[in-house]
């Protein structure tokens, strides 16, 4: 039987969006149909998946769920201002190289005949420190999570675009390293700045919304099954009202919903009331100004 060379078992580890949604669900990540579809297409087309959305909508958690669902390693590259290609790709273990040179000197040159050979021996595989991008290329199949790409600068984006176009890198001292199987690449952005069009064109794109009430309740019940249905629904209802409230510096995400539900369960709270909510606000809001606003409105929000 002939097979499509572009659709190997490694590139299509699941048969449909529905199957992907079920696998993700078994990890505790409950996604909607559109996210399952774009995730399946990213796998089947071997295309990076760019996820944008507000903080706390589950972008990073999706990459983690991908790795668990596909039973492959997760390799994470956390972006930050000033990150460069070397910090993402590889470095040389300078302390070990120096020790190696000292060992050669102590041996009186017996191990290496001349300076050129000594220099060449310094750039051996054993001294190479593989950073996340290089690790993903060498260890794939794996999930490469490029987290918060919007924090990096234009030069880093250009480097990343080149790598994602070929799935290979060249190390001058060792040669070109290519991925036998392209890694599953997930990029996330909180949209603190716009990602350049060239990188977006290389990726499949999805805007991740906060889940609706019923799906967020299901997420809480899946990730924190010890929390009762009643308490989970009360917590999610209040969190969703907080998200729609004006003036909050940092609206809570799904992670905060889970923290709050677990905190209330740890206190033995059977239901959410004003006193308990006020005492545990530190699990869901992380700014003093936000806590003050929420405390002043708790009566109204819980009654509403």
C-alpha positions as CSV (number, residue, x, y, z in Angstrom):
1,X,0.0,0.0,0.0
2,X,1.3,3.4,-0.9
3,X,1.5,6.1,1.7
4,X,1.6,9.8,1.5
5,X,5.3,10.7,2.2
6,X,4.1,13.9,4.0
7,X,1.8,11.9,6.4
8,X,4.0,9.5,8.3
9,X,2.9,8.0,11.6
10,X,5.2,10.4,13.4
11,X,3.6,13.4,11.8
12,X,0.0,12.2,12.4
13,X,0.0,10.5,15.8
14,X,-3.8,10.9,16.1
15,X,-6.5,10.2,13.5
16,X,-8.9,13.1,13.9
17,X,-9.6,16.2,15.9
18,X,-12.1,14.2,17.9
19,X,-9.4,11.7,18.9
20,X,-7.0,14.5,19.8
21,X,-9.7,16.1,22.0
22,X,-10.3,12.8,23.8
23,X,-6.6,12.3,24.4
24,X,-6.2,15.8,25.7
25,X,-9.3,15.3,27.9
26,X,-7.7,12.3,29.5
27,X,-4.8,14.5,30.7
28,X,-7.4,16.9,32.2
29,X,-7.2,19.5,29.4
30,X,-10.7,20.1,28.0
31,X,-10.6,22.0,24.7
32,X,-13.4,23.1,22.4
33,X,-13.9,21.9,18.8
34,X,-12.0,24.7,17.1
35,X,-8.9,24.3,19.3
36,X,-8.9,20.5,18.8
37,X,-9.2,21.0,15.0
38,X,-6.3,23.5,14.8
39,X,-4.2,21.3,17.0
40,X,-4.9,18.3,14.8
41,X,-4.0,20.3,11.7
42,X,-0.7,21.4,13.3
43,X,0.2,17.8,13.9
44,X,-0.9,16.5,10.5
45,X,0.7,19.3,8.5
46,X,3.8,19.5,10.6
47,X,3.3,23.2,11.2
48,X,4.0,25.2,14.4
49,X,1.0,26.3,16.3
50,X,0.9,29.9,17.5
51,X,-1.5,30.4,20.5
52,X,-2.4,34.0,21.5
53,X,-4.7,35.0,24.2
54,X,-4.9,36.7,27.6
55,X,-2.7,35.3,30.4
56,X,-4.3,32.4,32.2
57,X,-6.3,31.0,29.2
58,X,-4.4,27.7,29.1
59,X,-1.9,28.2,26.3
60,X,1.1,26.8,28.1
61,X,-1.1,24.0,29.6
62,X,-2.1,22.9,26.1
63,X,1.6,22.3,25.1
64,X,2.0,20.3,28.3
65,X,-1.1,18.3,27.5
66,X,0.1,17.7,24.0
67,X,3.3,16.1,25.4
68,X,1.3,14.0,27.9
69,X,-1.3,12.9,25.4
70,X,1.2,12.0,22.7
71,X,3.5,10.4,25.3
72,X,6.6,12.4,24.2
73,X,8.9,14.7,26.1
74,X,8.1,18.4,26.6
75,X,11.1,20.8,26.0
76,X,10.4,24.3,27.1
77,X,12.1,27.5,26.0
78,X,11.0,30.5,28.2
79,X,11.4,33.7,26.3
80,X,12.4,37.0,27.9
81,X,13.7,40.4,26.9
82,X,17.3,40.0,25.6
83,X,17.2,36.3,24.8
84,X,19.4,35.4,21.9
85,X,20.1,32.5,19.6
86,X,22.9,31.1,21.7
87,X,20.7,30.9,24.8
88,X,18.1,29.0,22.8
89,X,20.4,26.8,20.7
90,X,23.7,25.7,22.3
91,X,26.8,26.8,24.3
92,X,30.1,25.3,25.1
93,X,31.0,24.1,28.6
94,X,34.0,26.5,29.2
95,X,34.9,25.2,32.7
96,X,35.2,21.6,31.3
97,X,37.2,22.8,28.3
98,X,39.7,24.6,30.6
99,X,40.0,21.5,32.7
100,X,40.6,19.5,29.5
101,X,43.4,21.9,28.4
102,X,45.0,21.6,31.8
103,X,44.8,17.8,31.6
104,X,46.6,18.0,28.2
105,X,49.3,20.2,29.7
106,X,49.8,17.9,32.6
107,X,50.1,15.0,30.2
108,X,53.0,16.9,28.6
109,X,51.3,16.9,25.2
110,X,51.3,13.1,25.0
111,X,47.5,13.0,24.4
112,X,47.5,15.6,21.7
113,X,50.4,16.1,19.3
114,X,50.0,19.8,18.4
115,X,48.1,23.0,19.1
116,X,45.7,22.6,16.2
117,X,44.7,19.1,17.5
118,X,44.3,20.5,21.0
119,X,42.0,23.2,19.8
120,X,40.0,20.8,17.8
121,X,39.6,18.5,20.8
122,X,38.0,21.4,22.7
123,X,34.9,21.4,20.4
124,X,34.0,17.8,21.0
125,X,30.5,16.6,21.5
126,X,31.2,16.0,25.2
127,X,31.6,19.7,25.8
128,X,28.4,20.8,24.0
129,X,25.6,22.2,26.1
130,X,22.4,21.7,24.2
131,X,19.8,24.4,24.8
132,X,16.0,23.8,24.2
133,X,15.9,24.3,20.5
134,X,18.9,22.1,19.8
135,X,17.6,19.5,22.2
136,X,14.2,19.4,20.5
137,X,15.8,18.9,17.1
138,X,18.0,16.1,18.4
139,X,15.5,14.4,20.7
140,X,12.4,14.6,18.6
141,X,9.7,13.3,18.6
142,X,9.1,15.9,21.3
143,X,7.0,19.0,22.0
144,X,9.0,22.2,21.8
145,X,7.2,24.9,23.8
146,X,8.4,28.4,22.9
147,X,6.6,30.3,25.8
148,X,5.8,34.0,25.6
149,X,7.5,34.7,22.2
150,X,6.2,38.3,22.4
151,X,8.8,39.0,25.1
152,X,11.7,38.3,22.7
153,X,13.0,40.8,20.1
154,X,13.0,40.9,16.3
155,X,16.4,39.3,15.9
156,X,15.3,36.3,18.0
157,X,12.1,36.0,16.0
158,X,14.1,35.9,12.7
159,X,16.4,33.2,14.1
160,X,13.4,31.1,15.2
161,X,11.7,31.6,11.8
162,X,14.8,30.2,10.1
163,X,14.9,27.1,12.4
164,X,11.2,26.4,12.0
165,X,11.5,26.7,8.2
166,X,14.1,23.9,8.0
167,X,14.2,22.1,11.3
168,X,17.9,22.2,11.2
169,X,20.8,24.2,12.6
170,X,24.5,24.4,11.8
171,X,27.1,24.3,14.5
172,X,30.4,25.4,12.8
173,X,32.6,23.1,14.9
174,X,30.3,20.0,14.4
175,X,28.3,20.5,11.3
176,X,24.6,20.6,10.5
177,X,22.1,18.9,12.9
178,X,18.6,18.1,11.4
179,X,15.5,16.7,13.1
180,X,14.7,13.2,11.8
181,X,11.2,13.9,12.9
182,X,10.1,17.5,13.2
183,X,9.2,18.4,16.8
184,X,5.7,19.5,17.6
185,X,6.2,23.2,18.1
186,X,3.8,25.3,20.2
187,X,4.5,29.1,20.5
188,X,2.5,31.2,23.0
189,X,2.0,34.9,23.1
190,X,0.2,37.2,25.6
191,X,0.3,39.8,22.9
192,X,2.3,42.4,24.8
193,X,3.5,43.2,21.3
194,X,2.6,42.0,17.8
195,X,4.4,38.9,16.6
196,X,5.8,39.6,13.1
197,X,3.8,38.5,10.0
198,X,6.6,36.3,8.7
199,X,6.5,34.1,11.8
200,X,2.7,34.1,11.8
201,X,2.7,32.9,8.2
202,X,4.9,30.0,9.2
203,X,2.4,28.9,11.9
204,X,-1.1,27.9,12.3
205,X,-2.9,30.4,14.5
206,X,-5.5,30.2,17.2
207,X,-6.8,32.8,19.7
208,X,-7.5,31.1,23.0
209,X,-10.5,32.5,24.8
210,X,-11.3,32.0,28.5
211,X,-13.6,29.0,28.7
212,X,-17.4,29.4,29.1
213,X,-19.0,28.7,32.4
214,X,-19.9,25.0,31.8
215,X,-16.5,24.2,30.3
216,X,-14.6,25.9,33.1
217,X,-16.7,24.0,35.7
218,X,-15.8,20.8,33.8
219,X,-12.1,21.8,33.9
220,X,-12.3,22.3,37.7
221,X,-14.0,19.0,38.2
222,X,-11.5,17.2,35.9
223,X,-8.3,18.8,37.4
224,X,-9.6,19.0,41.0
225,X,-12.1,16.1,41.4
226,X,-12.1,16.5,45.1
227,X,-14.0,19.8,44.7
228,X,-17.8,19.3,44.7
229,X,-20.0,20.3,41.7
230,X,-21.7,22.9,43.8
231,X,-18.5,24.6,45.0
232,X,-16.9,24.4,41.6
233,X,-19.9,26.1,39.9
234,X,-20.0,28.8,42.6
235,X,-16.3,29.5,42.2
236,X,-16.4,29.6,38.4
237,X,-19.4,31.8,38.4
238,X,-17.7,34.4,40.6
239,X,-14.4,34.2,38.7
240,X,-16.2,34.8,35.4
241,X,-17.9,37.9,37.0
242,X,-14.4,39.1,38.1
243,X,-13.1,38.8,34.6
244,X,-15.9,40.9,33.3
245,X,-15.5,43.5,36.0
246,X,-13.9,46.8,35.0
247,X,-10.7,48.1,36.5
248,X,-8.9,44.9,37.5
249,X,-5.2,45.1,36.9
250,X,-5.0,41.3,36.4
251,X,-8.2,39.4,35.7
252,X,-7.9,35.8,37.0
253,X,-7.2,32.9,34.6
254,X,-8.1,29.3,34.8
255,X,-5.1,28.5,36.9
256,X,-6.4,31.0,39.5
257,X,-9.8,29.3,39.4
258,X,-8.3,26.0,40.2
259,X,-6.2,27.5,43.0
260,X,-9.2,29.1,44.6
261,X,-11.3,26.0,44.3
262,X,-8.6,23.9,45.9
263,X,-8.0,26.4,48.6
264,X,-11.7,26.4,49.5
265,X,-11.7,22.6,49.5
266,X,-8.6,22.5,51.8
267,X,-10.5,24.8,54.3
268,X,-13.5,22.4,54.2
269,X,-15.8,25.0,52.7
270,X,-18.9,23.4,51.3
271,X,-20.0,26.5,49.5
272,X,-18.8,30.0,48.8
273,X,-19.9,32.8,51.0
274,X,-18.7,36.4,51.5
275,X,-16.6,35.8,54.5
276,X,-14.8,32.7,53.1
277,X,-14.3,34.4,49.7
278,X,-12.8,37.5,51.3
279,X,-10.4,35.4,53.4
280,X,-9.1,33.4,50.4
281,X,-8.9,36.1,47.8
282,X,-5.1,35.7,47.7
283,X,-5.6,32.6,45.6
284,X,-7.4,34.4,42.8
285,X,-6.3,38.1,42.7
286,X,-2.7,39.1,43.0
287,X,-2.7,42.9,43.4
288,X,-3.7,44.8,46.5
289,X,-5.8,47.2,44.4
290,X,-7.7,44.3,42.8
291,X,-8.3,42.7,46.2
292,X,-9.7,46.0,47.6
293,X,-12.1,46.4,44.6
294,X,-13.2,42.8,44.8
295,X,-13.9,42.9,48.6
296,X,-16.0,46.0,48.2
297,X,-18.1,44.2,45.5
298,X,-18.3,40.6,47.0
299,X,-21.8,41.0,48.4
300,X,-23.2,42.1,45.0
301,X,-21.2,39.6,43.0
302,X,-22.2,36.6,45.1
303,X,-25.9,37.8,45.1
304,X,-25.9,38.4,41.4
